[in-house]
Amino acid sequence: MFSGIVKGVGRILERHDLGGDRRWVVAFGDSGLGPLAIGGSIAVSGVCLTAIESSAERFTVDLSRETLDVTTFGRLGVGARVNLEAPLKIGDPLDGHLVTGHVDGVGEVVDLAPAARSTTVRIRVPEVLARYVAQKGSIAVDGVSLTVNAVQGDTFEVNVIPHTQAVTVIGAYRRGVAVNIEVDIIARYLERLSFGAEASSQPLLETLKKHGFT
């Protein structure tokens, strides 16, 4: 479990394709997280991965076919910058929100605009995820805990302060950039508990109508 408070930016040093999946060697960069315990977890741009090797400067992780298919990682090569966060420990402050590191899908940056010293970023998400995004709710973008300022259809806006731009990969976002999205875990479980298995197979509005809420 993570909080979405990124500790620094690392860089992919090596990429090895191995029998249909992939192995990365990643530099810790300025995160100060190394070395990791072998078998320990680390969030890499929002994806929970397991360290199979580690030194003070770098670590190695394996990426499954599933991870490559449902995240941005299939598109990243040597030199790409990634957000890094260590897992929470009991007693750590929860400064962001509860983030599992299980990415739900890939979004796309569709617009950026200055907002005083901050930047407003508009992101489009797959329709199946849009129903979980709520104004003033939480969302993880490339592992960064952000507050949703506005929602319109399948897009949402977040405000990114200068500090966050400086210490994460968000500072390099441009239109068309693909980003990992993890919706608020509470929203997913509330839907499941309220409406059961049918919630995952039909739009939320139809489910609400069926149960007399609209």
KOLVO-594540 format. One record per residue (C-alpha): residue number from 1; residue in three letters; x, y, z. Coordinates in pm, whole numbers, plus 50000, padded with zeros to 5 digits. Layout:
% residues N
+-----+-----+-------+-------+-------+
|   k |   r |    xx |    yy |    zz |
+-----+-----+-------+-------+-------+
| NUM | ALA |     X |     Y |     Z |
...
+-----+-----+-------+-------+-------+
This chain:
% residues 214
+-----+-----+-------+-------+-------+
|   k |   r |    xx |    yy |    zz |
+-----+-----+-------+-------+-------+
|   1 | MET | 50000 | 50000 | 50000 |
|   2 | PHE | 50121 | 50349 | 49910 |
|   3 | SER | 50009 | 50707 | 49969 |
|   4 | GLY | 50077 | 50866 | 49631 |
|   5 | ILE | 50345 | 51094 | 49775 |
|   6 | VAL | 50630 | 51038 | 49532 |
|   7 | LYS | 50978 | 51045 | 49682 |
|   8 | GLY | 51172 | 51121 | 49367 |
|   9 | VAL | 51230 | 51044 | 49001 |
|  10 | GLY | 51429 | 50748 | 48876 |
|  11 | ARG | 51542 | 50653 | 48527 |
|  12 | ILE | 51531 | 50327 | 48330 |
|  13 | LEU | 51891 | 50219 | 48276 |
|  14 | GLU | 51839 | 49882 | 48106 |
|  15 | ARG | 51550 | 49702 | 47934 |
|  16 | HIS | 51563 | 49330 | 47860 |
|  17 | ASP | 51290 | 49137 | 47677 |
|  18 | LEU | 51268 | 48787 | 47823 |
|  19 | GLY | 51031 | 48526 | 47683 |
|  20 | GLY | 50736 | 48756 | 47629 |
|  21 | ASP | 50775 | 48975 | 47937 |
|  22 | ARG | 51041 | 49227 | 48037 |
|  23 | ARG | 51306 | 49314 | 48294 |
|  24 | TRP | 51410 | 49666 | 48390 |
|  25 | VAL | 51707 | 49803 | 48576 |
|  26 | VAL | 51611 | 50140 | 48727 |
|  27 | ALA | 51827 | 50407 | 48889 |
|  28 | PHE | 51699 | 50546 | 49219 |
|  29 | GLY | 51800 | 50895 | 49110 |
|  30 | ASP | 51719 | 51155 | 49374 |
|  31 | SER | 51460 | 50944 | 49558 |
|  32 | GLY | 51690 | 50828 | 49838 |
|  33 | LEU | 51508 | 50493 | 49851 |
|  34 | GLY | 51794 | 50249 | 49793 |
|  35 | PRO | 51881 | 49985 | 49862 |
|  36 | LEU | 51559 | 49781 | 49867 |
|  37 | ALA | 51509 | 49448 | 50039 |
|  38 | ILE | 51502 | 49166 | 49785 |
|  39 | GLY | 51138 | 49071 | 49740 |
|  40 | GLY | 51027 | 49411 | 49867 |
|  41 | SER | 50781 | 49636 | 49688 |
|  42 | ILE | 50826 | 49972 | 49519 |
|  43 | ALA | 50580 | 50185 | 49326 |
|  44 | VAL | 50716 | 50280 | 48984 |
|  45 | SER | 50497 | 50547 | 48823 |
|  46 | GLY | 50206 | 50408 | 49018 |
|  47 | VAL | 50270 | 50038 | 48953 |
|  48 | CYS | 50358 | 49813 | 49247 |
|  49 | LEU | 50662 | 49606 | 49148 |
|  50 | THR | 50889 | 49358 | 49330 |
|  51 | ALA | 51261 | 49419 | 49361 |
|  52 | ILE | 51460 | 49111 | 49253 |
|  53 | GLU | 51800 | 49283 | 49283 |
|  54 | SER | 51907 | 49608 | 49445 |
|  55 | SER | 52206 | 49820 | 49532 |
|  56 | ALA | 52222 | 50170 | 49676 |
|  57 | GLU | 52207 | 50318 | 49324 |
|  58 | ARG | 51972 | 50091 | 49128 |
|  59 | PHE | 51719 | 49809 | 49142 |
|  60 | THR | 51589 | 49539 | 48908 |
|  61 | VAL | 51225 | 49442 | 48853 |
|  62 | ASP | 51038 | 49199 | 48629 |
|  63 | LEU | 50732 | 49320 | 48433 |
|  64 | SER | 50465 | 49063 | 48351 |
|  65 | ARG | 50278 | 49056 | 48021 |
|  66 | GLU | 49970 | 49182 | 48208 |
|  67 | THR | 50160 | 49481 | 48346 |
|  68 | LEU | 50294 | 49568 | 48001 |
|  69 | ASP | 49944 | 49544 | 47851 |
|  70 | VAL | 49746 | 49752 | 48103 |
|  71 | THR | 49998 | 50024 | 48191 |
|  72 | THR | 50222 | 50267 | 48003 |
|  73 | PHE | 50523 | 50043 | 48063 |
|  74 | GLY | 50502 | 49870 | 47726 |
|  75 | ARG | 50586 | 50209 | 47569 |
|  76 | LEU | 50881 | 50307 | 47789 |
|  77 | GLY | 51241 | 50255 | 47686 |
|  78 | VAL | 51588 | 50315 | 47825 |
|  79 | GLY | 51623 | 50670 | 47955 |
|  80 | ALA | 51256 | 50715 | 48047 |
|  81 | ARG | 51195 | 50889 | 48379 |
|  82 | VAL | 50964 | 50726 | 48637 |
|  83 | ASN | 50813 | 50828 | 48971 |
|  84 | LEU | 50928 | 50626 | 49272 |
|  85 | GLU | 50764 | 50563 | 49610 |
|  86 | ALA | 50837 | 50308 | 49883 |
|  87 | PRO | 50544 | 50126 | 50049 |
|  88 | LEU | 50387 | 50265 | 50364 |
|  89 | LYS | 50490 | 50132 | 50703 |
|  90 | ILE | 50262 | 50112 | 51005 |
|  91 | GLY | 50268 | 50455 | 51165 |
|  92 | ASP | 50366 | 50645 | 50850 |
|  93 | PRO | 50159 | 50958 | 50781 |
|  94 | LEU | 49896 | 50918 | 50510 |
|  95 | ASP | 49956 | 51251 | 50339 |
|  96 | GLY | 49792 | 51157 | 50010 |
|  97 | HIS | 49530 | 50881 | 49983 |
|  98 | LEU | 49537 | 50501 | 49988 |
|  99 | VAL | 49700 | 50382 | 49665 |
| 100 | THR | 49738 | 50009 | 49596 |
| 101 | GLY | 49977 | 50025 | 49303 |
| 102 | HIS | 49730 | 49822 | 49093 |
| 103 | VAL | 49680 | 50043 | 48789 |
| 104 | ASP | 49328 | 50042 | 48642 |
| 105 | GLY | 49415 | 50170 | 48297 |
| 106 | VAL | 49593 | 50426 | 48083 |
| 107 | GLY | 49480 | 50786 | 48041 |
| 108 | GLU | 49596 | 51058 | 47805 |
| 109 | VAL | 49695 | 51418 | 47877 |
| 110 | VAL | 49469 | 51627 | 47650 |
| 111 | ASP | 49542 | 51978 | 47773 |
| 112 | LEU | 49767 | 52181 | 48004 |
| 113 | ALA | 49711 | 52541 | 48108 |
| 114 | PRO | 49882 | 52778 | 48353 |
| 115 | ALA | 49688 | 52855 | 48671 |
| 116 | ALA | 49884 | 53121 | 48861 |
| 117 | ARG | 50204 | 52938 | 48965 |
| 118 | SER | 50042 | 52598 | 48918 |
| 119 | THR | 49938 | 52404 | 48608 |
| 120 | THR | 49595 | 52265 | 48531 |
| 121 | VAL | 49618 | 51927 | 48360 |
| 122 | ARG | 49320 | 51773 | 48180 |
| 123 | ILE | 49329 | 51397 | 48133 |
| 124 | ARG | 49103 | 51164 | 47935 |
| 125 | VAL | 49039 | 50819 | 48082 |
| 126 | PRO | 48873 | 50508 | 47937 |
| 127 | GLU | 48494 | 50525 | 47966 |
| 128 | VAL | 48487 | 50225 | 48200 |
| 129 | LEU | 48695 | 50425 | 48453 |
| 130 | ALA | 48522 | 50762 | 48415 |
| 131 | ARG | 48237 | 50663 | 48648 |
| 132 | TYR | 48482 | 50632 | 48939 |
| 133 | VAL | 48615 | 50988 | 48903 |
| 134 | ALA | 48437 | 51246 | 49119 |
| 135 | GLN | 48490 | 51617 | 49174 |
| 136 | LYS | 48701 | 51673 | 49489 |
| 137 | GLY | 48775 | 51302 | 49498 |
| 138 | SER | 49122 | 51149 | 49485 |
| 139 | ILE | 49301 | 50987 | 49191 |
| 140 | ALA | 49653 | 50857 | 49130 |
| 141 | VAL | 49820 | 50971 | 48807 |
| 142 | ASP | 50153 | 50794 | 48744 |
| 143 | GLY | 50142 | 50719 | 49117 |
| 144 | VAL | 50092 | 51080 | 49226 |
| 145 | SER | 49799 | 51145 | 49460 |
| 146 | LEU | 49595 | 51432 | 49317 |
| 147 | THR | 49259 | 51596 | 49388 |
| 148 | VAL | 49006 | 51608 | 49105 |
| 149 | ASN | 48899 | 51969 | 49049 |
| 150 | ALA | 48648 | 51914 | 48770 |
| 151 | VAL | 48492 | 51630 | 48573 |
| 152 | GLN | 48338 | 51648 | 48227 |
| 153 | GLY | 48241 | 51325 | 48051 |
| 154 | ASP | 48548 | 51106 | 48024 |
| 155 | THR | 48792 | 51383 | 48118 |
| 156 | PHE | 48895 | 51533 | 48450 |
| 157 | GLU | 49114 | 51822 | 48564 |
| 158 | VAL | 49376 | 51835 | 48838 |
| 159 | ASN | 49581 | 52128 | 48964 |
| 160 | VAL | 49952 | 52055 | 48997 |
| 161 | ILE | 50151 | 52282 | 49227 |
| 162 | PRO | 50512 | 52383 | 49146 |
| 163 | HIS | 50658 | 52142 | 49406 |
| 164 | THR | 50481 | 51842 | 49252 |
| 165 | GLN | 50593 | 51945 | 48904 |
| 166 | ALA | 50952 | 51970 | 49028 |
| 167 | VAL | 50974 | 51633 | 49208 |
| 168 | THR | 50770 | 51411 | 48974 |
| 169 | VAL | 50752 | 51336 | 48601 |
| 170 | ILE | 50441 | 51556 | 48576 |
| 171 | GLY | 50665 | 51856 | 48513 |
| 172 | ALA | 50749 | 51704 | 48171 |
| 173 | TYR | 50390 | 51629 | 48066 |
| 174 | ARG | 50280 | 51739 | 47720 |
| 175 | ARG | 49960 | 51685 | 47521 |
| 176 | GLY | 49930 | 51325 | 47411 |
| 177 | VAL | 50138 | 51177 | 47694 |
| 178 | ALA | 50003 | 50845 | 47824 |
| 179 | VAL | 49968 | 50816 | 48202 |
| 180 | ASN | 49890 | 50537 | 48448 |
| 181 | ILE | 49558 | 50582 | 48626 |
| 182 | GLU | 49446 | 50427 | 48954 |
| 183 | VAL | 49101 | 50535 | 49066 |
| 184 | ASP | 49009 | 50571 | 49432 |
| 185 | ILE | 48983 | 50223 | 49585 |
| 186 | ILE | 48688 | 50337 | 49798 |
| 187 | ALA | 48483 | 50417 | 49487 |
| 188 | ARG | 48546 | 50073 | 49341 |
| 189 | TYR | 48449 | 49888 | 49658 |
| 190 | LEU | 48142 | 50102 | 49720 |
| 191 | GLU | 48014 | 50016 | 49372 |
| 192 | ARG | 48081 | 49647 | 49424 |
| 193 | LEU | 47920 | 49637 | 49769 |
| 194 | SER | 47618 | 49839 | 49657 |
| 195 | PHE | 47539 | 49671 | 49327 |
| 196 | GLY | 47732 | 49344 | 49314 |
| 197 | ALA | 47883 | 49179 | 49009 |
| 198 | GLU | 47647 | 49358 | 48769 |
| 199 | ALA | 47828 | 49686 | 48840 |
| 200 | SER | 48128 | 49575 | 48640 |
| 201 | SER | 47920 | 49476 | 48337 |
| 202 | GLN | 47694 | 49778 | 48284 |
| 203 | PRO | 47718 | 50157 | 48313 |
| 204 | LEU | 47663 | 50298 | 48662 |
| 205 | LEU | 47363 | 50510 | 48549 |
| 206 | GLU | 47181 | 50199 | 48427 |
| 207 | THR | 47254 | 50024 | 48756 |
| 208 | LEU | 47123 | 50320 | 48957 |
| 209 | LYS | 46804 | 50331 | 48748 |
| 210 | LYS | 46748 | 49958 | 48797 |
| 211 | HIS | 46766 | 49999 | 49174 |
| 212 | GLY | 46539 | 50303 | 49182 |
| 213 | PHE | 46799 | 50571 | 49256 |
| 214 | THR | 46723 | 50784 | 48948 |
+-----+-----+-------+-------+-------+
